[in-house]
Amino acid sequence: RPTNKIPRKKNVLGISTTNLNERIAPRKSTSEEALAYALDYAKNELDSNILMIKLRDLSFKHCEGYYSKNAKACIFPCSISEMDKDDQMIEVYDKLIVWADVLVLATPIRWGNASSLYYQMIQRMNCIQNQIITHETYLIRNKVAAFIITGGQDNIQHIAGELMTFWSQIGFIFGKFPFVGW
């Protein structure tokens, strides 16, 4: 049976985890510049819808560790977002779970690790992974993730491994070359 269904454009979400910005320092962020380049390529060469979230521009609280008290206390959407209507982590949840087909995450290397904003964000994503454990509910399935890592080259593979471990746990998959770094 022939179908005339027109394929929809892919939605590519870029998340910049750097704190660096022109108000703080006179130079640009290498990770964010590379992310902007990747998103531009997705838009112009692959005809994708694109969106960049800069974590430094969002106001969201740190994880309060409800999971440590009781697995069922860590709910989705995160109870912090439910209690604090000004908490902007809900924007990240919405774009990751509902909107995005592809995630491109960019992080600088800070003291041998991903940026502190990256860790603040993923700690708040425990509620996504916890849905699998407590309710057998998968909020994310088979979305593609890729990573841009800039900074000291000694830790690029270490950070890439951490990123792949976390994002696979919440339902993302990876292509043949899932990260670039310099």
C-alpha positions as CSV (number, residue, x, y, z in Angstrom):
1,R,0.0,0.0,0.0
2,P,1.8,3.2,-1.1
3,T,2.0,6.0,1.4
4,N,2.6,9.6,0.6
5,K,3.7,10.5,4.0
6,I,6.3,13.2,3.9
7,P,9.1,12.6,6.5
8,R,9.3,15.3,9.1
9,K,12.5,17.2,9.8
10,K,14.6,15.9,12.6
11,N,14.9,18.1,15.7
12,V,18.5,18.6,16.9
13,L,19.0,19.9,20.4
14,G,22.3,21.4,21.4
15,I,23.1,21.8,25.1
16,S,26.0,24.0,26.0
17,T,27.3,23.3,29.5
18,T,30.0,26.0,29.6
19,N,29.9,28.9,32.1
20,L,32.2,30.9,29.9
21,N,30.6,33.9,28.2
22,E,31.6,37.3,26.9
23,R,30.4,39.1,30.1
24,I,32.9,37.1,32.2
25,A,35.9,36.7,29.8
26,P,36.9,38.4,26.6
27,R,37.3,35.1,24.7
28,K,34.6,32.8,23.3
29,S,34.0,29.2,24.5
30,T,35.6,26.6,22.2
31,S,32.9,24.0,23.1
32,E,30.0,26.4,22.5
33,E,31.6,27.6,19.2
34,A,31.9,24.0,18.0
35,L,28.3,23.3,19.1
36,A,27.1,26.4,17.1
37,Y,29.0,25.1,14.1
38,A,27.4,21.6,14.5
39,L,23.9,23.0,14.8
40,D,24.4,25.3,11.8
41,Y,25.5,22.2,9.8
42,A,22.4,20.3,11.0
43,K,20.2,23.1,9.9
44,N,21.8,24.0,6.5
45,E,23.1,20.7,5.3
46,L,20.7,18.2,6.9
47,D,17.6,20.4,6.8
48,S,17.0,19.9,10.6
49,N,15.2,22.0,13.1
50,I,17.7,23.2,15.7
51,L,17.7,24.7,19.2
52,M,20.5,25.5,21.6
53,I,20.1,25.6,25.3
54,K,22.8,27.4,27.2
55,L,22.7,26.0,30.8
56,R,24.3,29.2,32.2
57,D,21.3,31.2,31.1
58,L,18.8,28.9,33.0
59,S,18.0,29.2,36.7
60,F,17.6,25.7,38.2
61,K,18.3,24.3,41.6
62,H,20.7,21.5,42.5
63,C,19.4,18.0,43.1
64,E,18.2,17.5,46.6
65,G,18.8,13.8,46.7
66,Y,15.2,12.5,47.1
67,Y,16.3,9.2,45.5
68,S,18.7,8.6,48.4
69,K,15.8,8.8,50.8
70,N,13.4,6.6,48.8
71,A,13.5,5.6,45.2
72,K,9.8,6.4,44.9
73,A,10.4,9.9,46.2
74,C,12.3,10.8,43.0
75,I,9.5,11.3,40.5
76,F,9.1,12.8,37.1
77,P,8.8,15.6,36.5
78,C,11.3,16.3,39.2
79,S,9.6,17.3,42.4
80,I,11.9,20.4,42.6
81,S,10.3,21.7,39.4
82,E,6.9,20.8,40.7
83,M,7.5,22.8,43.9
84,D,9.3,25.8,42.4
85,K,7.5,27.2,39.3
86,D,10.6,29.3,38.6
87,D,12.9,26.3,38.2
88,Q,13.9,26.2,34.6
89,M,15.1,22.6,34.5
90,I,11.6,21.8,33.1
91,E,12.7,23.4,29.8
92,V,15.5,20.9,29.5
93,Y,13.2,18.0,30.3
94,D,10.7,19.2,27.7
95,K,13.2,19.6,24.9
96,L,15.0,16.3,25.7
97,I,11.9,14.1,26.2
98,V,9.3,15.6,23.9
99,W,11.0,17.7,21.2
100,A,14.5,16.4,20.4
101,D,15.4,13.5,18.1
102,V,19.1,14.2,18.4
103,L,21.1,15.6,21.2
104,V,24.5,17.3,20.7
105,L,26.0,18.1,24.1
106,A,29.1,20.3,24.4
107,T,31.3,20.6,27.4
108,P,34.7,22.0,28.2
109,I,37.1,20.1,30.4
110,R,37.4,21.5,33.9
111,W,39.9,19.9,36.2
112,G,39.8,16.6,34.2
113,N,36.0,16.4,34.1
114,A,33.0,17.8,32.3
115,S,31.7,21.2,33.4
116,S,30.0,21.8,36.8
117,L,26.8,22.8,35.0
118,Y,26.8,19.5,33.2
119,Y,26.8,17.6,36.5
120,Q,24.2,19.9,38.0
121,M,21.9,19.1,35.1
122,I,22.4,15.4,35.0
123,Q,21.9,15.0,38.7
124,R,18.4,16.5,38.1
125,M,17.8,13.9,35.4
126,N,17.9,11.1,37.9
127,C,14.1,11.3,37.8
128,I,14.1,10.3,34.2
129,Q,16.2,7.2,34.8
130,N,14.3,6.4,38.0
131,Q,11.1,6.0,36.0
132,I,12.6,2.9,34.4
133,I,13.5,1.4,37.8
134,T,10.4,2.2,39.7
135,H,7.6,2.2,37.0
136,E,9.2,0.4,34.0
137,T,8.4,3.6,32.1
138,Y,10.9,4.7,29.4
139,L,10.6,8.5,28.8
140,I,13.4,8.4,26.2
141,R,14.0,5.6,23.6
142,N,16.4,5.4,20.8
143,K,17.2,9.1,20.5
144,V,20.7,9.8,19.2
145,A,23.3,11.6,21.3
146,A,26.8,13.0,20.3
147,F,29.3,15.0,22.3
148,I,31.7,17.8,21.8
149,I,34.5,17.9,24.4
150,T,37.2,20.7,24.4
151,G,40.1,21.3,26.7
152,G,43.0,19.3,27.9
153,Q,43.3,16.2,25.7
154,D,44.3,13.9,28.5
155,N,40.8,13.4,29.7
156,I,38.7,13.5,26.5
157,Q,38.1,9.7,26.4
158,H,37.4,9.6,30.2
159,I,34.8,12.3,29.9
160,A,33.3,10.7,26.7
161,G,33.0,7.4,28.6
162,E,31.1,9.1,31.4
163,L,28.8,10.9,29.0
164,M,28.0,7.7,27.0
165,T,27.4,5.8,30.2
166,F,24.9,8.3,31.6
167,W,23.1,9.1,28.4
168,S,22.7,5.4,27.5
169,Q,21.1,4.8,30.9
170,I,18.3,7.2,30.1
171,G,17.6,5.8,26.6
172,F,20.0,7.5,24.1
173,I,22.0,5.6,21.5
174,F,25.2,6.5,19.7
175,G,26.5,6.4,16.1
176,K,29.9,5.1,15.0
177,F,31.8,8.2,16.1
178,P,29.8,9.6,19.1
179,F,32.2,12.3,20.2
180,V,34.8,14.8,19.0
181,G,37.3,16.4,21.2
182,W,40.3,18.7,21.0
